[in-house]
Amino acid sequence: MPLLPGGLDGAARGSAGAHTYQRGRTRRGKTTIVRTKPRPEQPDTTAQTLNRDRWRVAVEIATATPRSVYDPDWSLSTPNRAAYQVYLTWLRSRLVYSGGTWRMLTTAPNYALGNLHTPGSIQMDTVPGGGLRWLWTGELVGDHCAATDTIQGVILPQNVGGYPLDPTHFRTLSGTRRRSQYYEIVTGLAVGVQFVSFVWFRHAAAEDSRQYASALSQVSKTTS
């Protein structure tokens, strides 16, 4: 807002809205000059608008995910950052805008959450009536791979912007099945929807009392 250094009868200096006030010299001597700052009708570019919307969708997913699912796993490889921030940044990197809605990329890069690796041949298939099933094989080699490792994960609809994050379109896995049981099933999902899931394994009893998590495994399937 403009300042009135000389009181109500003095000259204004500063800005108010789109107007700036300053002292200037004219043919009639010093006086207050008012200028209007030009503002474009559409200040945001398409890229800027999409970038903000991408963050909005990522925040919506991250907020809907219980903290117990991603914390501490998502901060193990970057302990100087909060698990929520790492998880949020990864979600944003996986969102693409296509066909008027946001979609999750169906394949994940080699993203390590900790010192473990994804079990071999992990896959997802459908269960009639709106269910999904994950299958994995065998034990991994290493001191931190045990039968007590539990599966963690998130299930999202492929058209992220086209559905609310309700129980039929969004689900999380948190320690429900152990590595030695070789499978996990989730039911009650919407039928005929393509879902993307990303899962990993948490080991809660490592030798040095730290928790370890495996790399992500990301798969996509349409329910029937």
C-alpha positions in Angstrom: 0.0 0.0 0.0 1.2 3.6 -0.6 2.9 5.5 2.2 2.0 9.0 3.3 5.3 10.4 4.7 3.8 13.9 5.0 0.5 12.9 6.5 -2.9 13.1 4.9 -1.9 16.3 3.0 1.5 14.8 1.9 2.4 13.0 -1.3 1.8 9.3 -1.6 4.6 6.8 -2.3 4.5 3.1 -2.9 1.9 0.9 -4.6 -1.7 -0.1 -4.2 -3.0 -2.9 -6.4 -2.0 -2.3 -10.0 -1.0 1.3 -9.3 2.4 2.8 -8.2 2.8 6.2 -6.7 6.1 8.1 -6.8 7.4 11.7 -6.9 8.5 13.1 -10.2 9.4 16.3 -11.9 7.1 17.8 -14.5 6.8 21.1 -16.3 4.8 22.3 -13.3 7.4 21.2 -10.8 7.5 18.2 -8.5 4.3 16.2 -8.2 3.0 12.7 -7.5 2.9 10.5 -10.6 0.6 7.5 -10.8 1.5 4.6 -13.1 -0.5 1.5 -13.8 1.4 -1.8 -13.9 0.4 -3.9 -16.9 -0.9 -7.3 -16.0 -1.6 -10.0 -18.6 -5.1 -11.4 -18.7 -3.7 -14.9 -18.5 -0.6 -14.7 -16.3 -0.1 -18.5 -16.0 1.1 -20.6 -18.9 -0.3 -24.0 -19.5 2.9 -25.6 -18.1 2.6 -23.6 -14.9 -1.0 -24.6 -14.5 -0.3 -28.3 -15.0 2.7 -28.1 -12.6 0.5 -26.7 -9.9 -2.2 -29.3 -10.6 0.4 -32.1 -10.5 1.4 -31.0 -7.0 -2.3 -30.9 -6.0 -2.9 -34.5 -7.1 0.4 -35.7 -5.5 -0.5 -34.0 -2.2 -4.0 -35.5 -2.3 -2.5 -39.0 -2.7 0.2 -38.5 0.0 -2.3 -37.0 2.5 -4.7 -39.9 2.0 -1.9 -42.5 2.6 -1.6 -43.3 6.3 1.8 -42.3 7.7 2.4 -45.8 9.0 2.5 -47.1 5.4 5.4 -44.9 4.1 7.2 -43.9 7.3 10.1 -44.7 7.9 10.6 -46.6 4.7 10.7 -43.6 2.4 13.3 -41.8 4.3 15.8 -44.6 4.7 17.9 -43.8 1.7 17.7 -40.0 2.4 17.6 -39.6 6.2 18.0 -35.9 6.0 14.5 -35.6 4.4 11.2 -36.5 6.0 9.5 -39.6 4.6 6.5 -37.6 3.6 8.6 -35.2 1.4 10.4 -38.1 -0.3 7.1 -39.9 -0.9 5.4 -36.8 -2.2 8.2 -36.0 -4.6 8.2 -39.5 -6.0 4.4 -39.4 -6.5 4.8 -36.1 -8.4 7.5 -37.6 -10.7 5.2 -40.5 -11.6 2.1 -38.5 -12.6 1.5 -37.7 -16.3 -1.4 -35.7 -17.8 -3.2 -37.6 -20.6 -6.7 -37.5 -22.0 -7.8 -34.8 -19.7 -6.8 -36.5 -16.5 -3.8 -37.5 -14.4 -2.4 -41.0 -14.8 0.3 -42.9 -12.9 3.1 -44.3 -15.0 2.7 -48.1 -15.1 6.3 -49.0 -14.7 8.7 -47.8 -12.0 12.4 -47.1 -12.3 14.9 -48.9 -10.1 14.1 -46.9 -7.0 15.6 -48.3 -3.8 14.0 -47.4 -0.5 16.6 -49.2 1.6 19.2 -52.0 1.4 16.9 -54.7 0.1 15.7 -55.5 -3.4 12.3 -56.5 -4.7 11.6 -60.3 -4.6 11.9 -62.0 -7.8 9.0 -62.4 -10.2 6.5 -60.3 -8.2 3.3 -59.8 -10.2 -0.3 -58.8 -9.8 -3.4 -60.5 -11.2 -7.2 -60.0 -10.7 -9.7 -61.7 -8.4 -13.3 -61.9 -9.7 -15.6 -59.3 -8.1 -13.2 -56.4 -7.8 -10.1 -57.9 -6.3 -6.4 -57.9 -6.9 -3.7 -60.4 -5.9 0.0 -60.0 -5.6 2.3 -63.0 -6.0 6.0 -63.2 -5.3 8.6 -66.0 -5.1 11.3 -67.1 -2.8 13.5 -65.5 -0.2 16.2 -63.0 -1.0 19.8 -63.6 0.0 21.1 -61.4 2.8 21.1 -60.8 6.5 18.1 -58.5 6.4 15.7 -60.8 4.4 13.5 -62.8 6.7 10.1 -64.5 6.8 8.9 -61.7 9.1 9.2 -59.1 6.3 5.8 -57.6 5.7 4.4 -56.1 2.5 3.6 -52.4 2.3 2.0 -50.6 -0.7 -0.5 -48.3 -2.3 -3.2 -49.0 -4.8 -4.5 -46.2 -7.1 -6.9 -46.0 -10.0 -5.1 -45.3 -13.3 -7.2 -42.2 -14.0 -6.1 -40.5 -10.8 -8.0 -37.3 -11.5 -11.2 -39.1 -12.5 -12.1 -40.7 -9.2 -12.3 -39.6 -5.6 -9.9 -41.4 -3.3 -12.6 -43.5 -1.6 -12.3 -47.1 -0.4 -13.3 -48.5 -3.8 -10.6 -46.5 -5.7 -7.8 -46.1 -3.1 -6.3 -48.7 -0.8 -3.1 -49.2 1.2 -1.3 -52.3 2.3 0.5 -52.2 5.7 2.1 -55.3 7.2 -0.8 -57.5 6.2 1.2 -60.4 4.7 4.6 -61.7 5.4 7.2 -62.5 2.8 7.1 -66.2 3.6 3.3 -66.3 2.7 4.1 -65.4 -1.0 0.8 -63.6 -1.8 -1.6 -60.8 -0.8 -5.2 -60.3 -1.8 -7.3 -57.1 -1.6 -11.1 -57.2 -2.4 -13.9 -54.6 -2.5 -12.3 -52.5 -5.3 -14.4 -51.0 -8.2 -14.9 -53.4 -11.1 -13.6 -52.5 -14.6 -11.1 -49.9 -13.3 -7.4 -50.1 -14.2 -5.4 -49.9 -11.0 -1.7 -49.2 -10.5 0.0 -50.5 -7.4 3.5 -50.0 -6.0 4.6 -52.3 -3.2 7.7 -53.0 -1.2 8.7 -55.1 1.8 9.6 -53.8 5.3 11.9 -55.6 7.7 11.3 -54.5 11.3 13.9 -56.6 13.1 17.3 -55.9 11.5 20.5 -56.7 13.4 21.3 -53.1 14.1 17.7 -52.4 15.2 16.9 -50.2 12.1 14.1 -50.8 9.8 14.9 -51.7 6.2 12.7 -51.6 3.1 13.1 -53.1 -0.3 13.0 -51.4 -3.7 9.6 -50.6 -5.3 7.7 -53.0 -7.5 5.0 -51.3 -9.6 2.4 -53.1 -11.6 -0.9 -52.3 -13.3 -4.1 -54.4 -13.8 -7.8 -53.9 -14.6 -10.3 -55.4 -12.2 -13.1 -57.7 -13.3 
